[in-house]
Structure formats: structure tokens, C-alpha cells
């Protein structure tokens, strides 16, 4: 379940359809943070 790029894409699409969706905003933030941390660990 480490497909953060797909999750980020889907959350962006969801927010495009419904910009005030707080759940999607929170999950997008979490996915971006986790993706960045995962990338930093690989280096």
C-alpha cells in the first residue's frame, strides 16, 4: 500500500470536484507528507 503517487492524484481529482472536502484535504496532506518522508529515507 505504498502507491502514494496514485493516492495523491486521486485526492487532487476529488478536491477539484469538491474543493471544500476536509477529509480529502487531510488525506492529501498525509499522503504528501508520507511520500516525502519515504523518498527522503531512500536517499
PEFENDA-V720258 format. One record per residue. N is the residue number from 1. PHI is phi as a letter, one per 30 degrees, with the letter a starting at -180 (NA if undefined). BURIAL is 1 if it has 24 or more other ideal C-beta (glycine too) atoms within 12 Angstrom, else 0. Layout:
n->(N & N)
phi->(PHI & PHI)
burial->(BURIAL & BURIAL)
This chain:
n->(1 & 2 & 3 & 4 & 5 & 6 & 7 & 8 & 9 & 10 & 11 & 12 & 13 & 14 & 15 & 16 & 17 & 18 & 19 & 20 & 21 & 22 & 23 & 24 & 25 & 26 & 27 & 28 & 29 & 30 & 31 & 32 & 33 & 34 & 35 & 36 & 37 & 38 & 39 & 40 & 41 & 42 & 43)
phi->(NA & c & c & d & d & d & d & d & d & d & d & d & d & d & d & d & d & b & d & c & d & d & d & d & d & d & d & d & e & d & d & d & d & d & d & d & d & d & d & d & d & d & d)
burial->(0 & 0 & 0 & 0 & 0 & 0 & 1 & 0 & 0 & 0 & 1 & 0 & 0 & 0 & 0 & 0 & 0 & 0 & 0 & 0 & 0 & 0 & 0 & 0 & 0 & 0 & 0 & 1 & 0 & 0 & 1 & 0 & 0 & 0 & 0 & 0 & 0 & 0 & 0 & 0 & 0 & 0 & 0)
